[in-house]
Structure formats: structure tokens, C-alpha cells
Amino acid sequence: MAEVDWIIPSFDSDQFLFSCDNQDLVKLGVKSFGISKKLDFYKDKILTNKFLESIGIPVPKFFAREELIDEKKYFVKPIHGVGSIGVGVKKGFEIKNAVDVTEYLLQEICSEPEYTLECFCYNRKIYSVCRERIANKAGVCTKTRIFKNPELQKYAQILAEGVDLPYIFNMQFMKNPVGEYVCTDLNLRTAGGMSLSYVAGWDEVSAIANIMLEKDEQTFLLTVDKDIEEQYVVRAYEDIVTKQVKERIAFDLDGTLLDSRERHKIVMDDVLKKLGISIETNDLVPFKAEGHNNIEWLISKDIDEKTAKKINAEWISLIEQDTYLKNDSLYFGAREILEKLSKENELYLVTARNNKAGCLKQLKNCGIEQYFKEIEIIDSCKETSRLKTEVLRNYQIDCLVGDTESDCKAAEQAGCKFYTVDYGFRSNFFLQRIGVDIIPNLDILNSVL
């Protein structure tokens, strides 16, 4: 029998059996790429979740049996499971009646798509590439979008700073019910879909081989420490690139895709009525279109500043309530234009809302959520422009389409192109005064990009 110099465990059960500190292997002179026996948190998924949460990596909310609500749905997966075997969605009463909860992790339901972050760790520094699952078979990805995701990489870096990790591992992410990334799984081994990333330029296998051959650091990091072009890969008889993205286009929501001007007026009417103040509000939206705000409009109606601020505070507390959101409507042709643009471009939604659940419900009801690769709902506050800038930079957006000076500022600071529609919250006169590029409709975006 030939002598073995290296062993690379490929399943979780093998990781502890062929651990890197297994003394029997050491005596045989066999080096293992496995994990250390000391990583007790990796022995089951409940321990893993609790550990990740303790070091600041967000995970889906998980439940004990007594916390389950009979008619509510939960995601169920084996504590010692592999791939997608044994996972599923069940209602609370089904779990109580048919599932041995001691063998399963009970979690909140997260939304697709699922992202696999393939990581290479060297000297506690993380190099990574991200795969968005578009299609999978038997728990393994078969069609994917390959790209860099700095936001998810920072979670892998947090893990690397406190744990002795193997060179190759992967983390899986989805978004929870409020649209935030959560780590749904940690696999301290190679990923089943790693060949998909390989054809896109991510070569962790060569990196491992060069380490085994004792090549210098600069040589083996060349295959993982590099920019990866965003692209699509499908697993057929071979792994091939099927599509490259033309532009990454971000859209604002209110005033760009969604007409919410009537909501502004209706809420003001209700607040004034509640306070017993009689003012005609037909000119509110036109007044704000020239760059003004609610308080300035109220003062122009001979309302004292103190009362104006009180009215505005009440208006802000109501403007995103679900009852009022029902007054919004999708601009004519917006859905068709998004469908057309999504065929050659990556579309993102970047909007400021405080009622995130209400916003996601609106997108679903309007039938446009499927056109966006990412939906980022940031806080509506004084820092909105800065927060939008961070999102635009994170996704390396090429172009932002919005309707206000705040959108324009975010695009300028992020270094991307900006176009404003001429039917949003600001008038053409105001937009021309601040010097932005105005387009009469979204349909001409393809010709100007």
C-alpha cells in the first residue's frame, strides 16, 4: 500500500475522525486538512448557531418546542444533517406531533435566494467568492451567479479572527423575514458546487496543491486573492459561463417606480383633521416638488413653527403605516420596463423606509420583487444619503435611477452614474437647477447607459 502524505476530509463526520490534531495521523506522518478536535461548537447545528450568534454573526431565529405556534410555519432540519437531506417546512402542530425535536433544529423561515460564500483562510485572513443559488439538485447548486460580496466576507473574517479554521470552508446565507442576511449553515469543508466557482476564476484547489508542494505564499494566493468578474454559470455536461452582466442598475422606489404622492397628501389631511386644523392641502405636493418640506409648507400657511413641527412629527409616525401604503400605485409601464432591463442587467432596489415589512409586502403585491437581485431597505433618517452611498459602493453599482437630490448626492459619493425621472417628487425646474440628468421615462435607460 502506498504511503499517504496528506488527507482532505470531505464530510462533516470525517472532520473530527481525521482531525488535524489526530495523534494517530501524526505518528503516521500524515498531514490533515481537517479541523481541530477543539472546535466543539461544530459538533451539531444548534451549538454552531449559538456560537456564531455569540461572536456577532447573525443567524436565523431558532425555537424550542414550547415556543412553537400551531398554525405558524417553521423550517426544520436535522441537527447532524448533510446537504438538504431531511429538511423541510412544517407547521407548529405537525412538528409537535411527528418530529423528534431533540434531533432537529427549528428555525424561522428565510427567503431565497441562498448564497454560498466559498472561503479560503490563510494566516486568519479571508479570501472569498460568493455564489447565488439559482437552481440546485439534491442540495447541490447547478446554476449560479458568481460575484464578490464584501458584506458577507466580513462575517467570515469575524469567524477567522476567533477560530482556527481549515484553509477551505464555506458559509451559507439567506435573508430573514425583515430582509437581513443571516448565516443558515457553516461547513468547514469544501463546497459541493466548488467547480462552478472554478470556471469563473476561483481556484482554491490550486492554492491547496501549492501549499502541499510548499510553494511560497505569493504563489499559492494568486489563485484566490484576485477580482472575480460577475457572471452566471450553469452545470450541464461541463461548467460553462452562460451570461455576463452589462450593467448593475439600482432603483429608488418612491417617486421612481411607485407613485406615493397621494399618500403624502392623505396623511397630512388626516393629521390636520385630528388636530382640528382646517387647511387646503392641494398645493402640498407641488410645494414639496420645489425642494421644500412639510414644515416649510405649514409655516407658509401661517402655522407657527412649534405647531408645524408637532404636525410633521405626527405625519412621520403615520406615513408608512400599512393603511396609508395602500394608496401607492406602480407607475404605468414600470413592471414591463424592469422585466426588459433585467434580461441584460443586474437590477437592485435601494430605498429608504422604516416599515421594512410593509415595503416588502408592497413589492410583492406590485409584482416587481422578482426583478431585483438584491433589495436593500435602509432607514429613513438624516443619514439616508450616506447609507445609500454605502449600499451602492458595496454592490459596485454602475447607475442609480432616482427622483431627488438625496439620490443624486448618494450616486455622486458612490462614483456611479445618476439619472432622475421627470415625474417624481421634484419638479423639472428644481432638478434642472441642481444640474442632474433627467430622463422622461425608464424605457430609454438602455439607450443612455
Sequence and secondary structure as in RCSB ss.txt:
>XXXX:A:sequence
MAEVDWIIPSFDSDQFLFSCDNQDLVKLGVKSFGISKKLDFYKDKILTNKFLESIGIPVPKFFAREELIDEKKYF
VKPIHGVGSIGVGVKKGFEIKNAVDVTEYLLQEICSEPEYTLECFCYNRKIYSVCRERIANKAGVCTKTRIFKNP
ELQKYAQILAEGVDLPYIFNMQFMKNPVGEYVCTDLNLRTAGGMSLSYVAGWDEVSAIANIMLEKDEQTFLLTVD
KDIEEQYVVRAYEDIVTKQVKERIAFDLDGTLLDSRERHKIVMDDVLKKLGISIETNDLVPFKAEGHNNIEWLIS
KDIDEKTAKKINAEWISLIEQDTYLKNDSLYFGAREILEKLSKENELYLVTARNNKAGCLKQLKNCGIEQYFKEI
EIIDSCKETSRLKTEVLRNYQIDCLVGDTESDCKAAEQAGCKFYTVDYGFRSNFFLQRIGVDIIPNLDILNSVL
>XXXX:A:secstr
     EE   SHHHHHHT TT HHHHHHT EE S  TT GGGGSHHHHHHHHHHTT     B  GGG  TTSEEE
EEETT  TTTT EEEEHHHHHHH  GGGEEEE   EEEEEEEEEEEETTEEEEEEEEEEEEETTEEEEEEEE  H
HHHHHHHHHHHHS   SEEEEEEEE TTS EEEEEEESS  TTHHHHHHTT  HHHHHHHHHTT  HHHHHTTTS
S    EEEEESSSEEEEEE S EEEE  BTTTEE HHHHHHHHHHHHHHTT     TTHHHHHTTT  HHHHHHH
TT  HHHHHHHHHHHHHHTTSHHHHTT EE TTHHHHHHHHHTTSEEEEEEE S HHHHHHHHHHHT GGG SEE
EEE  STTHHHHHHHHHHHTT SEEEESSHHHHHHHHHHT EEEEETTSSS HHHHHHHT  EES GGGHHHH 
